[in-house]
Amino acid sequence: MHPDQLVMPYFVQAGRKVKTEINSMPGQFRYSPDTLLKEVEALQKSGVNSILLFGIPAHKDSTASEAWSSKGIVQQAVREIKKRFKDLLVMTDVCLCAYMDHGHCGVLNRAGEIENDLSLELLSRTALSHAEAGADLVAPSDMMDGRVKNIRGVLDQNGFQDISIMSYAAKYASAFYGPFRDAAHSAPASKGKIRVPKDRKTYQMDFANLREAMKEIAIDIKEGADIMMVKPALAYLDVIREARNRFDVPLAAYLVSGEYSMIKAAAAKGWVDEKAVVTEIMMGVVRAGANILITYHARDLAKWLQ
Ligand code: PBG
């Protein structure tokens, strides 16, 4: 395990001098671009050279307009970060849930159902706007079918052949995303007359199913994904191992918000030794076959590894 493998996720929002701790994720913050720059500087000193950005928009609407606007918060943050840190690998999460007034990852019709194919256009527009801002890699996390192909096509047509795609290929409908949805204000919620599904089970995967994950990964690689991802990590080590055995592209594992918060809560009570359990867990994820580790522990872990 080496700091080069680590990716640190960050939440960015509009404003100046904002650094607000996320209640359900002790030690993690919502940053405005200026405070994020300082944090990134410290991160690089710890030895981590990759970040994954999530935006918290000022306004949500039914077309997720801040997701794909060139003036969106992620686009702004990427531009500022890239100006200062030329060699930092900047990844962006591509999704609509935090930007939609209903909190789902795709476009909804009047019946409150996800319109898969209509969602692709907005997702590709979002990915393109991130690339235009200077992102090195886009990471679609929406789980719509066909998004990798669509995004790859749009990036290529616009001269961004060199921008990589890390696909959240095997993303399970997991209760471990709870704290993230609190952090990003992205939990699905009904609006007005439209009744909205309370969960993401129609597009994220059933956690009883291993073979579906292999099918999803195979499709995404065929569509042009450069890196495959399994998410969450801890309860899915078998999925990581199976993906590693079957496919020859780099494999990322995402230790998600709920996994982070469980450890922080137990450590705060003095029930476990944080450094020891984080090191042991992440080594388990590497042993299972992951090459890239996306974790809110990244900055601490890098320091411990040094
Ligand atoms: C957006 C997205 C989510 C996460 C990453 N991208 C939330 C979700 O699907 O509800 C979860 C990350 C975490 O829990 O740390 N779709």
Boltz pocket constraint, residues with backbone or C-beta under 6 A from the ligand:
constraints:
  - pocket:
      binder: B
      contacts: [[A, 93], [A, 95], [A, 97], [A, 105], [A, 141], [A, 142], [A, 176], [A, 177], [A, 178], [A, 179], [A, 180], [A, 181], [A, 186], [A, 255], [A, 256], [A, 257], [A, 258]]
      max_distance: 6.0
